[in-house]
Amino acid sequence: MAEGKSEGGSRIAFRTKSDLEIMDDGFKWRKYGKKKVKNSPNPRNYYKCSSGGCNVKKRVERDREDSRFVITTYEGVHNHHSPCVMYSNGIPPQDFPSQWNSSHPFSSQ
């Protein structure tokens, strides 16, 4: 895992061994681009969070040195809760305890 700062905010990357290109992280994404990567047979895919007003981006690519691994890089901080988290326990979002809003790792509130 690597962390860093981009001009738009925070950035974090995960390297995960997986046969799947896209792993479910609980958020909904819209693909907006694909690019060939120099010195790699695998393309890089670009996604934006599909929640209105959220500017988080995700970049997904195979590790060029070991294609068994997928590198997923997130840029920005979600301004909402994951739809998966909100409904997995049957708790409607408005009924979340108030302390969840400030301590949620993907929330800027």
Backbone bond lengths (Angstrom), bond angles and torsions (degrees), N, CA, C in turn:
res aa  C-N    CA-C-N  psi(-1)  N-CA   C-N-CA  omega(-1)  CA-C   N-CA-C  phi
1 M - - - 1.440 - - 1.517 108.51 -
2 A 1.310 116.82 136.04 1.455 121.63 178.93 1.513 109.03 -126.38
3 E 1.327 116.77 144.07 1.445 121.10 177.98 1.501 109.29 -124.25
4 G 1.314 116.72 153.96 1.444 120.81 177.74 1.506 110.05 -172.52
5 K 1.301 116.34 -179.07 1.462 121.90 179.51 1.509 109.51 -116.93
6 S 1.309 116.47 137.43 1.449 121.31 171.69 1.523 106.53 -112.09
7 E 1.309 118.34 173.82 1.450 121.11 -179.66 1.522 111.37 -62.08
8 G 1.328 117.56 -32.11 1.454 121.48 -178.06 1.515 114.33 -87.09
9 G 1.300 119.81 1.70 1.454 121.10 -179.81 1.500 111.87 137.77
10 S 1.333 115.60 -139.96 1.458 120.09 -175.04 1.524 111.82 -89.88
11 R 1.324 114.56 157.25 1.464 121.32 178.61 1.527 107.55 -139.32
12 I 1.331 115.33 137.59 1.461 120.56 176.99 1.530 108.12 -142.85
13 A 1.339 115.93 141.51 1.469 120.63 -178.42 1.525 109.82 -127.74
14 F 1.323 114.70 144.27 1.457 122.21 177.34 1.521 109.03 -124.21
15 R 1.305 116.28 139.70 1.471 122.54 174.55 1.521 106.05 -112.99
16 T 1.332 116.48 115.57 1.453 121.83 -172.51 1.519 110.36 -127.24
17 K 1.331 116.65 132.64 1.461 120.40 175.78 1.525 107.65 -77.06
18 S 1.343 115.98 119.28 1.459 119.60 -175.89 1.522 111.32 -162.34
19 D 1.341 115.25 144.88 1.455 120.81 172.12 1.527 110.40 -80.18
20 L 1.350 115.83 -23.16 1.458 121.16 -179.39 1.520 110.44 -82.38
21 E 1.304 115.50 141.14 1.464 120.91 177.16 1.534 109.99 -76.75
22 I 1.324 115.96 -43.86 1.460 121.90 -178.01 1.523 108.95 -115.28
23 M 1.321 115.30 124.23 1.458 120.40 178.09 1.522 109.38 -106.92
24 D 1.315 117.02 145.15 1.462 121.87 -178.32 1.521 109.49 -72.73
25 D 1.336 116.43 117.98 1.458 120.97 178.13 1.521 111.15 -109.44
26 G 1.339 117.31 7.88 1.452 121.03 177.39 1.516 114.50 92.87
27 F 1.333 118.36 -9.48 1.459 121.73 178.87 1.519 109.56 -108.71
28 K 1.326 115.57 161.76 1.466 120.99 178.76 1.522 108.05 -102.96
29 W 1.343 115.48 134.71 1.461 121.49 -174.03 1.518 111.35 -126.06
30 R 1.340 115.53 149.73 1.457 122.50 174.66 1.524 107.57 -117.74
31 K 1.332 115.77 123.79 1.458 120.43 179.66 1.526 109.24 -73.60
32 Y 1.344 116.36 130.88 1.458 118.82 179.53 1.517 113.58 -125.50
33 G 1.320 117.84 0.52 1.452 117.74 178.34 1.510 113.32 -173.29
34 K 1.328 114.23 164.43 1.459 122.84 178.63 1.518 106.38 -150.37
35 K 1.338 116.33 138.10 1.457 119.95 -175.63 1.520 109.99 -142.09
36 K 1.325 116.25 141.36 1.462 120.29 172.46 1.524 107.59 -72.96
37 V 1.319 115.08 141.64 1.463 120.50 -179.40 1.521 108.60 -107.03
38 K 1.325 115.94 130.55 1.457 121.39 -179.68 1.528 110.40 -58.17
39 N 1.320 116.75 135.97 1.468 123.84 178.85 1.526 113.67 64.03
40 S 1.330 117.04 24.15 1.464 120.41 177.71 1.524 109.20 -140.73
41 P 1.332 116.98 137.43 1.470 119.65 177.35 1.530 112.32 -78.02
42 N 1.332 116.67 -9.26 1.461 121.41 -175.31 1.524 111.80 -104.03
43 P 1.334 117.58 138.92 1.470 120.51 178.70 1.528 111.77 -78.72
44 R 1.317 115.63 165.70 1.466 122.74 173.99 1.527 106.13 -109.16
45 N 1.325 116.80 132.39 1.463 122.36 -179.68 1.519 109.85 -109.50
46 Y 1.332 116.12 142.38 1.460 122.48 -177.13 1.523 110.09 -117.01
47 Y 1.341 116.32 136.92 1.458 122.96 -177.93 1.525 110.18 -134.61
48 K 1.352 115.60 150.91 1.457 122.74 172.50 1.516 107.48 -120.11
49 C 1.326 116.49 146.41 1.458 120.20 175.67 1.526 107.71 -62.75
50 S 1.317 116.69 134.06 1.466 120.31 -175.15 1.530 113.37 -87.39
51 S 1.328 117.62 0.88 1.458 120.01 176.44 1.525 109.00 -76.82
52 G 1.314 117.20 129.76 1.461 121.86 -177.50 1.520 112.54 -55.72
53 G 1.319 116.42 130.20 1.460 121.73 177.97 1.514 114.98 84.76
54 C 1.310 118.36 -5.38 1.471 121.38 179.23 1.532 107.99 -93.92
55 N 1.330 116.78 129.74 1.462 121.54 -174.80 1.526 114.07 -106.05
56 V 1.321 118.10 17.39 1.461 120.89 -179.35 1.527 110.12 -71.20
57 K 1.322 115.18 138.34 1.457 121.73 177.26 1.520 109.74 -119.73
58 K 1.327 115.47 153.76 1.459 121.86 179.49 1.523 107.94 -133.50
59 R 1.335 115.41 137.45 1.470 121.86 177.99 1.521 106.79 -121.33
60 V 1.323 117.06 130.30 1.465 121.46 -176.54 1.525 109.25 -127.16
61 E 1.336 116.16 129.62 1.462 120.96 178.55 1.523 109.95 -153.71
62 R 1.302 115.64 155.97 1.462 121.02 173.71 1.521 108.59 -78.10
63 D 1.316 116.16 145.00 1.459 121.25 175.15 1.527 107.98 -63.25
64 R 1.316 117.52 126.50 1.471 119.52 -175.28 1.521 112.57 -70.58
65 E 1.338 117.72 -20.47 1.466 120.37 179.86 1.527 112.94 -93.28
66 D 1.325 116.92 -23.22 1.466 121.22 178.68 1.522 108.27 -148.81
67 S 1.314 117.06 96.16 1.460 121.95 -172.92 1.527 114.42 -69.30
68 R 1.326 117.47 0.02 1.470 119.44 173.52 1.525 110.52 -73.77
69 F 1.341 116.74 -14.46 1.462 121.95 -177.12 1.521 111.12 -107.57
70 V 1.341 115.24 145.39 1.461 122.88 175.37 1.522 107.50 -112.19
71 I 1.323 116.74 133.57 1.461 121.56 176.15 1.522 107.56 -105.35
72 T 1.326 116.03 119.62 1.458 122.17 179.16 1.522 107.51 -114.74
73 T 1.327 116.21 123.14 1.455 121.59 -179.21 1.526 109.03 -117.25
74 Y 1.322 115.72 127.14 1.461 122.21 177.81 1.522 108.64 -106.58
75 E 1.328 116.44 138.06 1.460 121.82 176.27 1.521 108.87 -124.77
76 G 1.332 115.94 122.76 1.454 121.65 179.08 1.514 112.01 103.60
77 V 1.330 114.89 -179.64 1.462 122.54 -178.82 1.523 107.93 -127.31
78 H 1.328 116.18 127.49 1.468 120.30 178.07 1.529 109.86 -60.83
79 N 1.324 117.13 140.58 1.465 121.08 177.53 1.528 111.07 -101.25
80 H 1.327 115.80 23.21 1.465 122.51 -178.22 1.525 108.63 -154.32
81 H 1.321 115.39 166.57 1.459 120.65 176.36 1.522 110.26 -81.04
82 S 1.308 116.17 158.54 1.459 121.22 175.59 1.521 109.30 -68.21
83 P 1.336 117.90 132.22 1.469 119.83 176.01 1.519 111.56 -57.33
84 C 1.312 117.29 -32.78 1.461 122.27 179.51 1.524 110.68 -64.64
85 V 1.323 117.54 -43.96 1.468 122.20 -179.09 1.517 110.20 -68.05
86 M 1.321 117.08 -39.73 1.459 120.67 -175.74 1.512 112.58 -63.18
87 Y 1.306 117.75 -37.32 1.449 120.08 -172.77 1.521 114.49 -107.64
88 S 1.300 118.71 -7.86 1.462 119.71 -177.16 1.522 112.23 -67.18
89 N 1.318 117.49 -29.10 1.461 120.61 179.56 1.522 111.87 -100.48
90 G 1.327 117.29 5.60 1.444 120.60 -179.58 1.515 113.33 74.17
91 I 1.323 117.62 15.49 1.458 121.34 -179.24 1.532 108.74 -98.57
92 P 1.326 118.35 115.46 1.466 119.38 176.48 1.533 109.52 -61.33
93 P 1.338 118.48 147.69 1.463 121.68 -175.01 1.523 114.36 -54.75
94 Q 1.325 119.34 -36.65 1.456 120.66 -178.25 1.522 112.40 -69.81
95 D 1.347 118.08 -14.71 1.455 121.91 -179.64 1.529 113.05 -96.48
96 F 1.345 117.92 5.86 1.462 120.16 177.58 1.523 109.24 -63.58
97 P 1.327 117.70 140.61 1.470 119.11 172.65 1.528 109.33 -58.31
98 S 1.325 117.95 143.46 1.466 121.73 -175.37 1.521 112.78 -60.22
99 Q 1.350 118.15 -31.67 1.462 119.55 -179.67 1.529 112.18 -67.52
100 W 1.344 118.78 -20.11 1.465 120.54 177.68 1.513 110.73 -68.20
101 N 1.323 117.16 -33.34 1.455 120.16 -177.98 1.522 112.06 -64.23
102 S 1.317 117.96 -36.68 1.465 119.77 -176.32 1.520 112.45 -89.21
103 S 1.326 118.19 -21.20 1.465 119.23 -176.31 1.514 113.26 -104.35
104 H 1.323 118.17 -3.03 1.462 120.74 -179.31 1.522 109.13 -65.07
105 P 1.348 118.89 127.74 1.455 121.32 -173.44 1.526 114.77 -65.00
106 F 1.324 119.25 -18.52 1.459 121.35 -179.54 1.516 111.70 -109.39
107 S 1.310 117.67 16.98 1.449 120.71 -178.68 1.516 109.86 -114.19
108 S 1.323 116.87 141.46 1.457 120.81 178.62 1.529 110.34 -96.65
109 Q 1.324 117.77 3.96 1.464 121.17 -178.60 1.501 110.49 -82.14
